[in-house]
Structures are given as structure tokens and as C-alpha cells.
């Protein structure tokens, strides 16, 4: 398991960092965007649309919004079907890394207790 864990992280590590950074930016950037005045926002809303109370609705600014761009970069849509495929594989690799990391930790913990060393959650 450790061998697979180490080899896969060489390839997917770059994509996981990309996905993490664009995901964080897509959540943080809206904090710093200017909020449109209610009159401007109302003028840009399609007729009959009502924003749900539980959501924050913002009109797009300048054609393609910054948050929309970050979402397309985050999901891989900006790079076509190959980008979406790599983003999906990266998400699956994150699940694999989580499970294999826990698996390796449990194995180390069991080996440590089998050798008679102090069992504990953390050790030096």
C-alpha cells in the first residue's frame, strides 16, 4: 500500500494542490468582491427570478465572473474533457490517499504495539 501511496502522489499531488488552491480561492474571493447596489442587482436579475433566502445571489460581473472562472478552473472544465477527467481522477485519488494513509497508520500502530513499545496515538 505504501508503494502505491508514494507513486500516485508524485502524479496527483500537483493536481490536488491545484484543486485545493482554486477551491479555497473560489470561497475566499467573494469576500473581497464589491457588492452591487440593490438597484443594479435588481436590474440584472431576469424577470420572475427570486433569490432564495438561504443563498447569496450575485449577478455576473463583466461577462464571466471571477468566481465562475475559479469554478471552471477548479473542476477542470477550462481544460475540456481531459481536464474534467483528470479532476475526477484527482478526487478519487484523494479518497485513496485518505484510506491508504489511515491503513498505513493502523499498520504502524499495530507493529509498534506488537513489538512491546508504548502504544499510543502519536509517538516520536
C-alpha positions in Angstrom: 0.0 0.0 0.0 2.8 2.4 0.9 4.4 1.9 -2.6 1.1 2.8 -4.3 0.6 5.7 -2.0 4.1 7.2 -2.7 4.0 6.7 -6.5 0.5 8.0 -7.0 1.2 11.2 -5.0 4.0 12.1 -7.4 1.5 12.4 -10.3 -1.7 13.5 -8.5 0.0 15.8 -5.9 0.3 18.6 -8.4 -3.4 18.3 -9.4 -4.5 18.1 -5.8 -2.7 21.3 -4.9 -4.3 23.0 -8.0 -7.8 21.8 -6.9 -7.2 22.8 -3.3 -6.0 26.3 -4.2 -8.7 27.0 -6.7 -11.3 25.7 -4.3 -10.1 27.9 -1.5 -9.9 30.9 -3.8 -13.5 30.3 -5.0 -14.7 30.6 -1.4 -12.5 33.5 -0.3 -12.6 35.8 -3.4 -16.3 36.6 -2.9 -15.5 38.2 0.5 -13.5 40.9 -1.3 -15.7 41.5 -4.4 -17.7 44.7 -4.2 -21.4 44.0 -3.5 -23.6 45.6 -6.2 -26.1 48.1 -5.1 -29.6 46.7 -4.8 -30.8 48.8 -7.7 -28.0 47.5 -10.0 -28.6 43.9 -8.8 -32.3 44.2 -9.4 -31.8 45.5 -12.9 -29.6 42.5 -13.8 -31.9 39.8 -12.5 -34.1 38.0 -15.0 -37.8 38.7 -14.8 -39.6 36.3 -12.4 -36.4 35.2 -10.6 -36.4 35.2 -6.9 -33.2 34.5 -4.9 -33.8 32.0 -2.1 -33.3 33.4 1.4 -30.7 30.7 2.2 -28.4 31.7 -0.8 -26.3 34.6 -1.8 -27.2 35.6 -5.3 -24.8 37.9 -7.2 -25.1 38.9 -10.9 -22.2 38.1 -13.1 -19.7 41.0 -13.5 -18.2 41.7 -16.9 -19.5 38.6 -18.7 -17.6 35.9 -16.8 -17.3 36.4 -13.1 -14.1 35.7 -11.1 -15.9 33.1 -9.0 -17.2 31.4 -12.2 -13.7 31.4 -13.7 -12.3 29.8 -10.5 -15.1 27.2 -10.5 -14.2 26.3 -14.1 -10.5 26.0 -13.2 -11.3 24.0 -10.0 -13.5 21.5 -11.8 -11.2 21.2 -14.8 -13.9 22.5 -17.2 -11.5 25.1 -18.6 -9.3 22.4 -20.0 -12.0 20.4 -21.7 -12.9 16.7 -21.2 -9.3 15.8 -20.4 -9.3 18.4 -17.6 -12.6 17.1 -16.2 -11.3 13.5 -16.3 -8.1 14.5 -14.5 -10.0 16.4 -11.9 -12.3 13.4 -11.3 -9.3 11.1 -11.0 -7.7 13.5 -8.6 -10.8 13.5 -6.5 -10.7 9.7 -6.5 -7.0 9.8 -5.6 -7.8 11.9 -2.6 -10.2 9.2 -1.4 -7.4 6.6 -2.0 -4.8 8.7 -0.2 -7.1 9.1 2.8 -7.9 5.4 3.1 -4.3 4.3 2.4 -2.9 6.8 4.9 -5.2 5.5 7.6 -4.4 1.9 6.6 -0.6 2.6 6.9 -1.1 4.4 10.2 -3.0 1.4 11.7 -0.3 -1.0 10.4 2.4 1.1 12.1 0.4 1.3 15.3 -0.1 -2.4 15.3 3.5 -3.1 14.6 4.5 -0.8 17.4 2.2 -2.5 19.9 3.3 -6.0 18.8 7.0 -5.1 19.5 6.1 -4.1 23.0 6.6 -0.4 22.5 4.4 2.1 24.1 1.1 2.1 22.2 -0.4 5.5 21.6 -2.0 7.7 19.0 1.2 9.6 18.4 4.9 8.8 19.0 8.3 10.1 18.3 
